[in-house]
């Protein structure tokens, strides 16, 4: 894993924690364009906690600038 990707993974972990997403850092995000990566994470919400319906979903990380924006596959910002 390159140092750029390692830095991204560290920033993704922190951002996913902010949005209650469980992200497996052993699976690298995939670059799809300049400053855009996709990755898989599991939303940890009430449905997941109480009923056990936890589903891994695809998310996008927009990495332009100093901050990361997380978007759903339907292009909704988190």
N, C-alpha and C positions, 0 to 999 in steps of 0.2 A: 504494500500500500504506500503510495507516495505521501510526502509530508503535507501536500495540499489537501489530499483526501483525508488524511488523519485529522487535520485541523477542522475540516468540514464535519467529520463524524462527531468530534467533540462539541462543536457548535450545534449540530443537529440534536444530540442527546439533550442538551440544555433547553433547546427550543421545544422539543417534543415533551419534556417534563412540564413546561409552562402550559401546554395545551392538552395535558392528560393523554398523551400518546405513548404507548409502549413501543420502543424502537430497539431492534436487535442490532447492536453495533458490530456484530461479527459479519453482517451482510452489508457489503459496500453499496452506497448509492450509485446510480448509473447516470452518467452525464448524457443529456439529450440535446444540449445546445449551450451557447455561451451563458454562463451564470444560471444554468437550469439543470437540476438533477431530479430523478425520481427515486423513491424509496418506498418500502412497505413498513407500515406501523399498525398497531392495534389501538383504536380508541378505547380508553378505559373509562366507561360511563356507567350509569346506574344499571343499564341492561346487562352489561358485562359483569359488574360486581354482583348484582342480586340474582340474575337468572342464568348466568354462565354463557350468554350469547355474545361471545367475543369473536370478532371477525377482523382479520387482517385486511387492510385496505391500501390502495396505492395513493401516495401523496407526492407533491412536487415541492422542491425547495428552490426558491429564487434567491440567489446568493449575491446579487449585485450590491456593491457598497459594503458597509460595515455590519448590516443586519441581514438576517435570513427571514424571508417570508415563506410560510407554509401554505400551500393551497391543496384543496382536494382535487380529485380527478375531474370533478364537475366545475373546476375553476372557482370555487368559493374560497376566499381567504379565511384563514383561521386567526 
